Amino acid sequence: MRVNISSTFQCKFSEAVKNVMLPSLLSYIAKPLVFFKPIHPNVFPQQWEEQDYLVRMYLFYFIPFGEQTIRIELLKSKEEGEFILRDNGFGTLIKKWDHWIFIKKIDEKEQTIYTDRVDIEAGILTPFIWVYAFTFYHWRQYRWRKLIRKNFKDLEAKK
């Protein structure tokens, strides 16, 4: 099943791209719905690199939700002014979590189109995981907008 959610952000393309590469952004925008505890490596890097990151997930910080591999891939776009990041992840409960992030520049304005697209396979749990993902990605984009309104200051405090 697929979730596909887009928003227009009031920020420069370069700012969106710079910040999406920060693991601290993932922590910020997922809070408090999901907490990711790194297992291997045991700390997140300053910036995402193309590799696998094994994490333990907790819903609302205390409900164990299994382990998940975040598999970061940076893909080349065919269009100038578009950035693509893929997390082709999988885990103990979710066999396929193929998350694509598309960031696209809107002409010369300080606006950016941001899209989260995720394909999910979790056996009989798929419809329930889909509902959760639908909620989660709307929440993520709400947190993005909040962060942008504050000029990313909440994120800078976490560095």
N, C-alpha and C positions, 0 to 999 in steps of 0.2 A: 504494500500500500504506500501511497505517496502523500506527503505534505509539501505544499509549495506556497510560501508566503513572501510577499514583497512589500517594501516600504520605500518612500522617498525620504532620504535623510538630508537635513540642512547642514551638511558639512562637505568639505572638499574631498574629492576622490582620494587624494594622497593621504589625508588624515584617516579615512576609513580603512584604506589598505594597511597603513602603518599599524593601526590599532588592532585590526583583526589578526595580525600575526603575533599578538601577545597572549600567552597563556593566562595572564592576569585578567584579560578581557573575558575569557571564557568563565573564569571564576566569578567575575563581577556580574555578567549578564545571566548566569545560571542561578545566582543566589536569589532566594533561599530554596528554590525548587530542587536543585541537584547540587551536591557537593562532590567534587572529583578529588580523590586522594591518590596521588601518584605512587605506583608500586615499582615500576621499572621503566625508565630510571626513577629513583625515589624522590626526585624533585623535578619540577618542570624547568625547562630552559628559560632564559629571558625572552627568547623569540622562538616560535615554532620552527622546527627543521623537518625536512622530509625523512620521517622515520616513524616507527611504532612506539606508542606510549601506552603501557598497561596501567589502568587505573581501577580503583575500587570506587563504586558509585554508591551514594547515599541520598535517598529522597529526604528532603527537609532536614538534612544533616544527621539524621539518626536511624533511618530505616534502610538497612542494607539492601542494595539493588543489584548485587552481582559485580563481576569484573567486566571491563570493557577494554578493548584495544582501540585506541584512537590512532588511525593510520593516516598521517598527513601527507598529502600530495599537492604540489603547486603545479598547476596546469597552464599551459600557454593558451591565451585567447587568440582567436582569429581576428578580433576587433581591437583597434587601439582604444585605450580608455576603458578597458574591461579587465578585471582581475578575477581569477578563479582559484579557490582553495577547496580541496576535497578531503573529507575524513571518511575513508572507506572502511569504517569500523565494524566490529563484531564483538560479541561477548557471550557470557554464560546464559543470559536470558534472551538476548536479542542477537539472532544469528546474522542479520544484515542490518547495518545502520549506515547507509551510504549517503552522507551529508555533503551537499555541494553548496558553497557560498559564492554567489556572483555579486561583484561590485562593479557598477557601471557609471561612468561619468556622464552627466547631463550637460551638454554643450559647455559653455564657459561659466555658468552659474555655480554658486557654491552649493550644489545639490548633487546627490548621489542616489542611484537606485540600488537598493540592497535586497538580495533574495536569498532565503534559506530554502533549499529543496532537499528533502530526505526521503529515501526509499527504505522501507522497513519490512523485515521478515522476522517473525518471532513465533512461528507455529500457531497454535491455537490462541496464543496471547496477542497475536498481531492486531486485532481490532482494538484491544485495550491499550496497547502500546501506541497505536496510531492516535487515539484520543489524547493520550498523554503528550505525544509529540506535537500535536496540533496546538495544545495549550502551551507547551513549553516554548515553541518557536514564536508564538504571539507574545509571550512574556519576554523572550530574548529581545525581540525588536522594540518592545516597550522600553526595556532597560537600555538598549542602544540609544533611543531618542532621549532618554533622561540623561545619559552620559554626555551626549552631544550638547544638550542645552547647558550643561555645566562645563563645557569646553574640555571634557575628558579629565577634569580635576579629581573626581573620585577615583579614577584609575591611577593617576599619578601618585596618589596617597598610598597606593598598594605596592609601589615599586620599592 
